[in-house]
Amino acid sequence: MPFDIPQHLDFDVAFEDTRMADKKYVINQDTGQPLGIVGKSFQCASHGDFFRGVVDTATETLNAHDLDDADFSFRTARNGAWAMLDITLPNVTSTIQTDKFETSIGNRIVSLHGIDGSCSNQVFFGAIDFFCTNGCISGDHDKVRKKNTSNFTMNSFIYELNRARTDFYNHAEQMQVWAKTSLKYVDVSTLLDDMLGSRRKSEKMYGLYMSEASTRGHNKFALYSAMTNYATYADERNGFNLKQTGNDTQAMSMWSREQEVSKWVSDDRFRLLEAA
């Protein structure tokens, strides 16, 4: 399982005093570039140390078959101060079948790290749909979170890794139920208006749902797929373009979309569609 930290992220972190007594700069030690201003007591591990720790712990905890052919994908923001490692495990899969469609989903481990106070060390678990490469964290916000310090420990992460396979298959069973839950007689447009709280957003999401339903059928899994499409793409493919602010925050904005979808899936208005 080859794993390398991208060179632009594998730098040591240094600090320099600011003119404010209680603040200091976070510095990319390789380039000398300041990446943020944090409190005087703030400490953090480097991206390289954190992500190597995540992968080493996963390697020691999971069996070799689970990790074979694992895909490692990095996203960055804030000039490299914020980073995300998205690990897909193609050997931990489950098949979802609707009345007219079949797809496979794979297990996913997402870890976040910030060296400028923008986020604490976090690890999330979720799934990715291999048909459309949409991914999403679990609806119940499964996560492991620790304070961003140099003495970060992986104990809680190990506990979650030991549960990860069982939780993934339980989540897959839930999605299979969604695939068999017909929305033929549900007013999906009004449902989205109520859940999303924005007419413009709900209209676009309804268009995505209709597109997904043309392939997957009019069911709850198609609605979920429309939501995960929103969290995966931000261009002409779905019309949910990001605003170009020039502040290098696109990766963080896409991650925020995943958290939005997680909340929608946890919403009673979505969950109770089981009874429709």
C-alpha positions as CSV (number, residue, x, y, z in Angstrom):
1,M,0.0,0.0,0.0
2,P,2.2,2.9,-1.2
3,F,1.5,6.2,0.5
4,D,3.3,9.5,0.2
5,I,2.6,12.9,1.5
6,P,2.5,15.4,-1.4
7,Q,5.7,17.5,-1.3
8,H,3.9,20.8,-1.0
9,L,2.2,19.5,2.3
10,D,5.2,17.8,3.8
11,F,6.8,20.7,5.5
12,D,7.8,21.4,9.1
13,V,5.8,24.1,11.1
14,A,7.5,27.0,12.8
15,F,6.2,30.0,14.8
16,E,7.3,33.6,15.0
17,D,6.2,36.3,17.3
18,T,3.8,39.0,16.1
19,R,3.6,42.6,17.4
20,M,0.7,41.4,19.6
21,A,1.8,39.8,22.9
22,D,-0.8,37.0,22.8
23,K,-0.4,36.1,19.1
24,K,2.1,34.4,16.9
25,Y,2.5,33.5,13.2
26,V,2.3,30.0,11.8
27,I,5.1,29.6,9.3
28,N,5.8,27.1,6.5
29,Q,9.4,26.4,7.6
30,D,10.4,25.2,4.1
31,T,9.3,28.4,2.3
32,G,9.2,30.9,5.2
33,Q,5.6,31.8,4.2
34,P,3.3,32.8,7.0
35,L,0.1,30.8,6.9
36,G,-1.9,32.2,9.8
37,I,-2.0,33.9,13.1
38,V,-2.8,31.9,16.2
39,G,-2.8,32.2,20.0
40,K,0.5,32.2,21.9
41,S,-0.2,28.8,23.4
42,F,-1.2,27.1,20.1
43,Q,0.7,24.0,19.1
44,C,0.3,21.6,16.2
45,A,1.8,18.6,14.5
46,S,2.8,19.0,10.8
47,H,0.5,17.7,8.1
48,G,3.1,15.0,7.3
49,D,3.3,13.7,10.9
50,F,-0.5,13.7,11.3
51,F,-1.4,11.9,8.0
52,R,1.4,9.4,8.4
53,G,0.1,8.6,11.8
54,V,-3.4,8.1,10.4
55,V,-2.2,5.8,7.7
56,D,0.2,3.9,9.9
57,T,-2.6,3.3,12.5
58,A,-5.0,2.1,9.8
59,T,-2.3,-0.2,8.5
60,E,-1.7,-1.7,11.9
61,T,-5.4,-2.0,12.7
62,L,-7.1,-3.1,9.5
63,N,-6.4,-6.3,7.7
64,A,-4.2,-6.2,4.6
65,H,-7.0,-7.1,2.2
66,D,-9.0,-4.1,3.3
67,L,-6.1,-1.8,2.5
68,D,-5.0,-3.4,-0.8
69,D,-5.4,-0.9,-3.7
70,A,-6.5,1.8,-1.3
71,D,-6.8,5.2,-3.0
72,F,-5.3,8.3,-1.3
73,S,-6.6,11.7,-2.4
74,F,-5.5,15.0,-0.9
75,R,-7.3,18.4,-1.0
76,T,-5.9,21.6,0.4
77,A,-7.0,25.1,1.3
78,R,-5.8,28.3,2.9
79,N,-2.4,28.1,1.1
80,G,-1.7,24.6,2.5
81,A,-2.7,25.4,6.1
82,W,-5.8,23.2,5.9
83,A,-5.6,19.7,4.4
84,M,-7.8,16.7,3.9
85,L,-6.9,13.1,3.2
86,D,-9.7,11.0,1.6
87,I,-9.0,7.3,1.7
88,T,-11.2,4.9,-0.4
89,L,-11.0,1.2,0.4
90,P,-12.2,-0.6,-2.8
91,N,-12.1,-4.0,-1.2
92,V,-14.7,-3.1,1.4
93,T,-17.7,-2.8,-0.7
94,S,-21.4,-3.5,-0.9
95,T,-23.9,-3.7,-3.7
96,I,-27.0,-1.4,-3.8
97,Q,-29.9,-2.5,-6.1
98,T,-33.0,-0.6,-7.1
99,D,-35.8,-1.9,-9.3
100,K,-33.9,-0.6,-12.4
101,F,-30.2,-0.1,-11.4
102,E,-27.3,-1.6,-9.5
103,T,-24.2,0.1,-8.1
104,S,-21.4,-0.6,-5.6
105,I,-20.4,1.5,-2.7
106,G,-17.0,1.5,-1.0
107,N,-15.8,2.3,2.5
108,R,-14.2,5.7,3.1
109,I,-11.9,7.3,5.7
110,V,-11.6,11.1,5.7
111,S,-9.1,12.9,7.9
112,L,-8.8,16.6,8.3
113,H,-5.8,18.6,9.7
114,G,-5.2,22.3,10.1
115,I,-2.1,24.0,11.3
116,D,-3.6,27.5,11.6
117,G,-6.4,26.8,14.0
118,S,-8.9,26.4,11.1
119,C,-9.9,22.9,12.4
120,S,-9.0,20.3,15.0
121,N,-7.7,16.9,14.1
122,Q,-10.7,15.0,12.8
123,V,-11.3,11.6,11.2
124,F,-14.7,10.7,9.6
125,F,-16.1,7.5,8.1
126,G,-18.4,7.3,5.2
127,A,-19.1,5.7,1.7
128,I,-18.4,6.4,-1.9
129,D,-20.6,5.4,-4.8
130,F,-18.4,3.9,-7.5
131,F,-20.9,4.5,-10.3
132,C,-20.8,8.3,-10.0
133,T,-17.8,8.8,-7.6
134,N,-20.1,10.7,-5.2
135,G,-19.0,10.4,-1.6
136,C,-20.5,11.4,1.7
137,I,-19.9,11.0,5.4
138,S,-22.4,9.1,7.5
139,G,-25.7,10.8,8.3
140,D,-25.1,10.5,12.0
141,H,-21.9,12.5,11.9
142,D,-19.6,9.6,12.8
143,K,-16.3,11.2,13.6
144,V,-13.2,11.1,15.8
145,R,-12.1,14.5,17.0
146,K,-9.1,15.5,19.1
147,K,-7.6,18.9,19.9
148,N,-4.9,19.9,17.4
149,T,-1.8,19.5,19.4
150,S,1.6,17.9,19.0
151,N,0.7,15.1,21.4
152,F,-2.3,13.9,19.4
153,T,-3.1,10.3,20.1
154,M,-4.8,7.7,17.9
155,N,-6.6,5.7,20.7
156,S,-10.1,6.8,19.8
157,F,-9.3,6.4,16.1
158,I,-8.2,2.8,16.7
159,Y,-11.5,2.1,18.4
160,E,-13.4,3.6,15.5
161,L,-11.3,1.6,13.0
162,N,-12.2,-1.6,14.7
163,R,-15.9,-0.7,14.3
164,A,-15.5,0.7,10.8
165,R,-16.3,-2.5,8.7
166,T,-19.4,-3.4,10.8
167,D,-20.7,0.2,10.6
168,F,-20.1,0.4,6.9
169,Y,-22.1,-2.7,6.2
170,N,-24.9,-1.5,8.5
171,H,-24.9,1.8,6.6
172,A,-25.0,-0.2,3.3
173,E,-28.1,-2.1,4.6
174,Q,-29.7,1.2,5.3
175,M,-29.0,2.4,1.8
176,Q,-30.5,-0.8,0.4
177,V,-33.7,0.0,2.3
178,W,-33.6,3.5,0.7
179,A,-33.3,1.9,-2.7
180,K,-36.5,0.0,-2.1
181,T,-38.4,3.0,-0.7
182,S,-40.5,4.4,-3.5
183,L,-41.0,8.1,-3.8
184,K,-43.4,7.8,-6.6
185,Y,-46.2,9.3,-4.6
186,V,-44.0,11.8,-2.6
187,D,-44.0,15.5,-3.5
188,V,-40.2,15.6,-3.6
189,S,-40.1,19.2,-4.7
190,T,-42.0,20.5,-1.7
191,L,-40.0,18.2,0.6
192,L,-36.8,19.8,-0.7
193,D,-38.2,23.3,-0.2
194,D,-38.9,22.5,3.4
195,M,-35.6,20.8,4.1
196,L,-33.2,23.0,2.3
197,G,-34.7,26.3,3.2
198,S,-33.8,27.9,-0.1
199,R,-36.1,27.9,-3.2
200,R,-33.2,28.4,-5.6
201,K,-31.2,25.5,-4.0
202,S,-34.2,23.2,-3.8
203,E,-35.1,23.8,-7.5
204,K,-31.6,22.8,-8.5
205,M,-31.6,19.8,-6.2
206,Y,-35.0,18.7,-7.6
207,G,-33.4,18.8,-11.1
208,L,-30.6,16.6,-9.8
209,Y,-33.1,14.2,-8.2
210,M,-35.0,13.8,-11.5
211,S,-31.8,13.1,-13.3
212,E,-30.8,10.5,-10.8
213,A,-34.3,9.0,-10.8
214,S,-34.1,8.5,-14.6
215,T,-31.3,6.1,-13.9
216,R,-31.9,4.7,-10.4
217,G,-35.7,5.0,-10.3
218,H,-37.9,7.2,-8.1
219,N,-36.7,6.1,-4.7
220,K,-35.0,7.4,-1.6
221,F,-31.6,6.3,-2.8
222,A,-31.9,8.4,-5.9
223,L,-32.7,11.4,-3.7
224,Y,-29.7,10.7,-1.5
225,S,-27.5,10.4,-4.7
226,A,-28.7,13.8,-5.8
227,M,-27.6,15.2,-2.4
228,T,-24.2,13.6,-2.6
229,N,-23.8,14.9,-6.2
230,Y,-24.1,18.4,-4.7
231,A,-21.4,17.6,-2.2
232,T,-19.1,16.1,-4.8
233,Y,-19.2,18.6,-7.8
234,A,-19.4,22.3,-8.1
235,D,-19.6,23.1,-11.8
236,E,-21.7,22.7,-14.9
237,R,-22.4,19.1,-14.1
238,N,-24.9,20.1,-11.4
239,G,-25.2,23.9,-11.5
240,F,-24.0,24.3,-8.0
241,N,-20.9,26.3,-8.8
242,L,-18.9,27.8,-5.9
243,K,-18.4,31.5,-5.7
244,Q,-14.9,32.5,-6.8
245,T,-13.7,34.5,-3.8
246,G,-10.0,34.2,-4.5
247,N,-9.4,33.1,-0.9
248,D,-8.3,29.5,-1.5
249,T,-11.2,27.9,0.4
250,Q,-12.8,25.7,-2.3
251,A,-11.8,22.4,-0.7
252,M,-13.2,23.6,2.7
253,S,-16.4,24.7,1.0
254,M,-16.9,21.3,-0.6
255,W,-16.3,19.6,2.8
256,S,-18.9,21.9,4.3
257,R,-21.3,20.6,1.6
258,E,-20.7,17.0,2.8
259,Q,-21.6,18.1,6.3
260,E,-24.8,19.8,5.0
261,V,-25.8,16.5,3.3
262,S,-25.1,14.6,6.5
263,K,-27.5,16.9,8.3
264,W,-30.2,16.5,5.6
265,V,-29.9,12.7,5.8
266,S,-30.3,12.9,9.6
267,D,-33.4,15.2,9.3
268,D,-36.7,13.5,10.3
269,R,-38.3,14.7,7.0
270,F,-35.8,12.5,5.2
271,R,-35.6,9.6,7.7
272,L,-39.4,9.2,7.9
273,L,-39.6,8.7,4.2
274,E,-39.0,5.1,5.2
275,A,-42.7,4.9,5.9
276,A,-43.8,6.5,2.6
